[in-house]
């Protein structure tokens, strides 16, 4: 099969998300004039080591946020955001926080999550997340399309849950990161394998 996106795929559901998978989930927390917000984004990744930098992209809009969603609007307003890592134990809370609620709705409360304050930025974080990345916005890029924005941030503080550290390494098998696949599908990381690079 081959198709050009502008011509349509002819399938019952768009396969694009399923092709580019698995994708890590950036569970983005922000604080703004409307209050605290929490929402998951699967268009998310790390983009640089030194200094450490990440990005997330929002691809739809809400009527009460002028062409974007709460996370982008509040990151633009405050200049900061926090990325919370989604564990297997937090999968239902992550899903509960994904609803399109009115601006000012506190998804921490909806999902029954405990908040903690960040150290380097004025922003809440998910207290029980296995890791969290405090970030200062470096740029917000408007992408082609009606409501597509990529938010880039430099990591200014990193939280690691003590029980996820084993022998000096961040051990993802202790909490089972959740990744997004296509459609309504997710994956849990349960198996690892290692390979040496040719120049190791």
N, C-alpha and C positions, 0 to 999 in steps of 0.2 A: 504494500500500500504506500502511496505517496499523496500528499495533499499540500496545497499552499494555504496557510492560515487565513488569508483574505477570502479564499473560496469556500472555506468551511471543510469540516472533516467527514460529515455524513454519518457519524456515529451517534449513539444515544447520549453520550457524555464526552466532554472534551478530554482527550488523552494527554494533553501537555503536562499537567501536574503529575500524572502517573509516570511519564517518561523521565522527568527530572526528579528522581527520588532515590533513596530517602533524603529528606531535607531536615536539618535540625530546626527546632522550634525556638524562636526568640520570644519569651514571655515578657512583654515589655510593660514596665511600670513607669508611670509619669505622675507629676503633680503640677497643677495649674490653678488658675483663678477659680475654675469650676470644681476643684477638689482632686482627689486621687483617682487614678485610672489604672486598669490592668487588662491586657489583651494579648493573645498569642498571634505570632506572625511566622509563617513557614517560609516566607521569602526572607531568609535571615542567614547570616554567616559571619565568620571572622574573615577579615580581608588583609591584615598586616600584623607582623610580629612586633616590630620596634619603630615607633611605640605601638603597643597593641591597639588594634582598631577593629570595629565590627560595623555591620550595617543591617538594617531591616527595611523592607519595602511594603508600602500600603497601596492597595490596588482598587479601592472603592471609596465611596464617600457617604457621609450622613447629612441629612438635610440641615442639622443644627451645627455643622462644622465647616461650612463654606468651602466645599469642594474636596474635603479630605475626611479623615477619621480622628477620633480623640487622641490617639497616641502621637500622630504627626503634629496635630494642632498644639498639643501641650509641650511636646519636645521643642517645637518652634518658639513657643511662648517662654519657656523656662530655660532653654539651652542645655537641658540634661535629660537623661533617661537611664533606666536600669534594665539589664537583661537578666531574667531569672531562668535557670535551667529547669526543665520539666522532667521530673522523675516518674517512674511507674506509679508510685503511691499518690502522686499529685495529678494524675491524668484526668480524673473526673472534675477536679477543681479547675484545671486548665480549660476543659471543655465548657464548664459553666461560665467562665469569664469571657467566652468568645461571642456572646450575644451582642446584638446591635442595640445597646441601651442608650437612653437619652444622655446628652452631655451632663456631667455632674453626678452620674451614678457611680457608686463605689463598688467595683467588681470584687474587691477583696471581701467585702461583706456578703455579696451574693454567693461567692464561692466558699464562704466559711473559712477564710484564710487569716492567719495571724500576720500583721504587718511588723516590719522592723525598719528603723531608719538607716539610710545610707550614711557612710562616714565622710565622703569627700564631696557629696552633692546633696542638695535639698530634694530628696526623692524617697518614696517608700520602696521597700523590697519585700519579697515573699520570705518570711522568716524561716520556713521549713525547706526552702529550695536547697538542693545539694551544692549549688554554686550560684553566685550572682556577680554581674559585671557592672560597676558604676561607670557611667559614660557621660562625657561632655560632647555635645553636638559640634562636629567640625563643618559639616555642610549638609544641606537638604537639596537634593537634585530632583527637579521635575522631569519625569520621563515621558516619552510619547504616550498618548492616551489621555483620557479625560481626567482621571483621578489617580495617576500613578506617581508616587513619590518615593525616593530612596533616601533614607536618613543615615548618615555616617556619624560615628562617634569614636572618640579616643577613650580608651579604658583608663580610668583614674583610680580605681580601687577594685579589688577582687576579694569576694567572700568564698571560702571553701568550708563545707561542713566537715567537722573533724572525723566523723565516721566514714567519710569517703576518701580519706588519706590512708594509704597502706604502703609501708616501706618507702616513704618519701614520694609516692606517686599518687596522682588523682585517679582513683580506681572506679571507672564507670560501672563496673559490674556490681558494685555495692548498692546502686540505686536504680539501674536500668533506665538510661535515657530514652525518652519517647521521641520518635521521629515521625514526620508526616509523609505519607505516601500520596497516591492520587485519590480522587473521589472522597469518600468518608473513611479511608483506611489509614491506619497508623502502624508503626512497628516499635517493638521494644528491643533494645540492644541486650542480648543475652550471651552471645558467643563472640570471642575475639580470636584472631590469629595474627601473627607477626611475620614480617618479611624484612630481611636486610636489603638495603639499597645497594646497587652495584658499587657505589663509591664509599660505602661504610668501612 
